[in-house]
Amino acid sequence: MDSNYVNEETIETYRINSESDVMSAVIAIFSLVKNRGFSETEVSEISTSVSELAMNIVKYAQEGVITVSGIEQTEQQKGIRVVAKDFGPGIEDISVALEEHYSTGASLGLGLPGVRRMVDEFDIESELGKGTQVMFIKWKT
């Protein structure tokens, strides 16, 4: 998960341990990206993606963090980078976890594939017994 940006500024880190932490993070990030000039659609996609990743932390790892950074490749190309990191059991097969409707829990299995569809850049790293890190970038249009 390299970063080759002209400018990257960590804006905030949110601890995720419960569903109320998920809601607090989503509300804060919603306001943050709206105030940074993202369109309503982009704000919705970012907020939904954060909600999915944060709920995965609560469901599968019980605790983790979400870090939000402002990024810039050029003066005109600005975006937001979100990293969700947990120290849970990890994902055995990432390619399977990214398939539509695959779930190890009682869900529809739309979370990770949905996030990947809504964002511009997506990366996931996981190690069994050590945890998972998901990164996404959404560029402002």
Contacts in CASP RR format, 6 or more apart in sequence:
PFRMAT RR
TARGET T0000
AUTHOR 0000-0000-0000
METHOD contacts of the structure
MODEL  1
MDSNYVNEETIETYRINSESDVMSAVIAIFSLVKNRGFSETEVSEISTSV
SELAMNIVKYAQEGVITVSGIEQTEQQKGIRVVAKDFGPGIEDISVALEE
HYSTGASLGLGLPGVRRMVDEFDIESELGKGTQVMFIKWKT
1 83 0 8 1.000
1 123 0 8 1.000
1 125 0 8 1.000
1 133 0 8 1.000
1 135 0 8 1.000
3 71 0 8 1.000
3 81 0 8 1.000
4 73 0 8 1.000
5 71 0 8 1.000
5 72 0 8 1.000
5 73 0 8 1.000
6 72 0 8 1.000
6 73 0 8 1.000
6 74 0 8 1.000
7 70 0 8 1.000
7 71 0 8 1.000
7 72 0 8 1.000
8 69 0 8 1.000
8 70 0 8 1.000
8 71 0 8 1.000
8 72 0 8 1.000
8 81 0 8 1.000
9 69 0 8 1.000
9 70 0 8 1.000
9 71 0 8 1.000
10 67 0 8 1.000
10 68 0 8 1.000
10 69 0 8 1.000
10 70 0 8 1.000
11 32 0 8 1.000
11 68 0 8 1.000
11 69 0 8 1.000
11 70 0 8 1.000
12 28 0 8 1.000
12 29 0 8 1.000
12 32 0 8 1.000
12 67 0 8 1.000
12 68 0 8 1.000
13 65 0 8 1.000
13 66 0 8 1.000
13 67 0 8 1.000
13 68 0 8 1.000
14 21 0 8 1.000
14 24 0 8 1.000
14 25 0 8 1.000
14 28 0 8 1.000
14 29 0 8 1.000
14 54 0 8 1.000
14 65 0 8 1.000
14 66 0 8 1.000
14 67 0 8 1.000
14 68 0 8 1.000
15 21 0 8 1.000
15 63 0 8 1.000
15 64 0 8 1.000
15 65 0 8 1.000
16 22 0 8 1.000
16 25 0 8 1.000
16 54 0 8 1.000
16 57 0 8 1.000
16 58 0 8 1.000
16 63 0 8 1.000
16 64 0 8 1.000
16 65 0 8 1.000
16 66 0 8 1.000
16 84 0 8 1.000
16 86 0 8 1.000
17 58 0 8 1.000
17 62 0 8 1.000
17 63 0 8 1.000
17 64 0 8 1.000
18 58 0 8 1.000
19 55 0 8 1.000
19 58 0 8 1.000
21 54 0 8 1.000
21 58 0 8 1.000
22 51 0 8 1.000
22 54 0 8 1.000
22 55 0 8 1.000
22 57 0 8 1.000
22 58 0 8 1.000
25 50 0 8 1.000
25 54 0 8 1.000
25 66 0 8 1.000
26 47 0 8 1.000
26 50 0 8 1.000
26 51 0 8 1.000
26 54 0 8 1.000
29 46 0 8 1.000
29 47 0 8 1.000
29 50 0 8 1.000
29 66 0 8 1.000
29 68 0 8 1.000
29 82 0 8 1.000
30 43 0 8 1.000
30 46 0 8 1.000
30 47 0 8 1.000
32 68 0 8 1.000
33 42 0 8 1.000
33 43 0 8 1.000
33 46 0 8 1.000
33 47 0 8 1.000
33 80 0 8 1.000
33 138 0 8 1.000
34 43 0 8 1.000
36 70 0 8 1.000
36 78 0 8 1.000
36 79 0 8 1.000
36 80 0 8 1.000
36 140 0 8 1.000
37 140 0 8 1.000
38 46 0 8 1.000
38 80 0 8 1.000
38 138 0 8 1.000
38 140 0 8 1.000
39 140 0 8 1.000
39 141 0 8 1.000
42 138 0 8 1.000
42 140 0 8 1.000
42 141 0 8 1.000
45 118 0 8 1.000
45 119 0 8 1.000
45 138 0 8 1.000
46 80 0 8 1.000
46 82 0 8 1.000
46 118 0 8 1.000
46 119 0 8 1.000
46 138 0 8 1.000
48 115 0 8 1.000
48 118 0 8 1.000
49 82 0 8 1.000
49 114 0 8 1.000
49 115 0 8 1.000
49 118 0 8 1.000
49 119 0 8 1.000
49 136 0 8 1.000
49 138 0 8 1.000
50 66 0 8 1.000
50 82 0 8 1.000
50 84 0 8 1.000
52 111 0 8 1.000
52 112 0 8 1.000
52 114 0 8 1.000
52 115 0 8 1.000
53 66 0 8 1.000
53 82 0 8 1.000
53 84 0 8 1.000
53 115 0 8 1.000
53 134 0 8 1.000
54 66 0 8 1.000
54 84 0 8 1.000
56 84 0 8 1.000
56 86 0 8 1.000
56 111 0 8 1.000
56 112 0 8 1.000
56 134 0 8 1.000
57 63 0 8 1.000
57 64 0 8 1.000
57 66 0 8 1.000
57 84 0 8 1.000
57 86 0 8 1.000
59 105 0 8 1.000
59 107 0 8 1.000
60 86 0 8 1.000
60 88 0 8 1.000
60 89 0 8 1.000
60 90 0 8 1.000
60 104 0 8 1.000
61 86 0 8 1.000
61 87 0 8 1.000
61 88 0 8 1.000
61 89 0 8 1.000
61 90 0 8 1.000
61 131 0 8 1.000
61 132 0 8 1.000
62 88 0 8 1.000
63 86 0 8 1.000
63 87 0 8 1.000
64 84 0 8 1.000
64 85 0 8 1.000
64 86 0 8 1.000
64 87 0 8 1.000
65 84 0 8 1.000
65 85 0 8 1.000
65 86 0 8 1.000
66 82 0 8 1.000
66 83 0 8 1.000
66 84 0 8 1.000
66 85 0 8 1.000
67 82 0 8 1.000
67 83 0 8 1.000
67 85 0 8 1.000
68 80 0 8 1.000
68 81 0 8 1.000
68 82 0 8 1.000
69 80 0 8 1.000
69 81 0 8 1.000
69 82 0 8 1.000
69 83 0 8 1.000
70 78 0 8 1.000
70 79 0 8 1.000
70 80 0 8 1.000
70 81 0 8 1.000
71 78 0 8 1.000
71 79 0 8 1.000
71 80 0 8 1.000
71 81 0 8 1.000
71 137 0 8 1.000
72 78 0 8 1.000
72 79 0 8 1.000
77 139 0 8 1.000
77 140 0 8 1.000
78 139 0 8 1.000
78 140 0 8 1.000
79 137 0 8 1.000
79 138 0 8 1.000
79 139 0 8 1.000
79 140 0 8 1.000
80 137 0 8 1.000
80 138 0 8 1.000
80 140 0 8 1.000
81 135 0 8 1.000
81 136 0 8 1.000
81 137 0 8 1.000
82 135 0 8 1.000
82 136 0 8 1.000
82 137 0 8 1.000
82 138 0 8 1.000
83 133 0 8 1.000
83 134 0 8 1.000
83 135 0 8 1.000
84 133 0 8 1.000
84 134 0 8 1.000
84 135 0 8 1.000
85 131 0 8 1.000
85 132 0 8 1.000
85 133 0 8 1.000
85 134 0 8 1.000
86 131 0 8 1.000
86 132 0 8 1.000
86 133 0 8 1.000
87 130 0 8 1.000
87 131 0 8 1.000
88 129 0 8 1.000
88 130 0 8 1.000
88 131 0 8 1.000
88 132 0 8 1.000
89 128 0 8 1.000
89 129 0 8 1.000
89 131 0 8 1.000
90 126 0 8 1.000
90 127 0 8 1.000
90 128 0 8 1.000
90 129 0 8 1.000
90 130 0 8 1.000
90 131 0 8 1.000
90 132 0 8 1.000
91 97 0 8 1.000
91 124 0 8 1.000
91 126 0 8 1.000
91 128 0 8 1.000
91 132 0 8 1.000
92 128 0 8 1.000
94 124 0 8 1.000
94 126 0 8 1.000
96 102 0 8 1.000
97 112 0 8 1.000
97 124 0 8 1.000
98 112 0 8 1.000
98 113 0 8 1.000
98 116 0 8 1.000
98 124 0 8 1.000
99 113 0 8 1.000
100 109 0 8 1.000
100 110 0 8 1.000
100 113 0 8 1.000
101 108 0 8 1.000
101 109 0 8 1.000
101 110 0 8 1.000
102 109 0 8 1.000
103 109 0 8 1.000
112 124 0 8 1.000
112 134 0 8 1.000
115 122 0 8 1.000
115 134 0 8 1.000
115 136 0 8 1.000
116 122 0 8 1.000
116 136 0 8 1.000
118 138 0 8 1.000
119 136 0 8 1.000
119 137 0 8 1.000
119 138 0 8 1.000
120 136 0 8 1.000
120 137 0 8 1.000
120 138 0 8 1.000
120 139 0 8 1.000
121 135 0 8 1.000
121 136 0 8 1.000
121 137 0 8 1.000
122 134 0 8 1.000
122 135 0 8 1.000
122 136 0 8 1.000
122 137 0 8 1.000
123 134 0 8 1.000
123 135 0 8 1.000
123 136 0 8 1.000
124 132 0 8 1.000
124 133 0 8 1.000
124 134 0 8 1.000
124 135 0 8 1.000
125 132 0 8 1.000
125 133 0 8 1.000
126 132 0 8 1.000
126 133 0 8 1.000
END
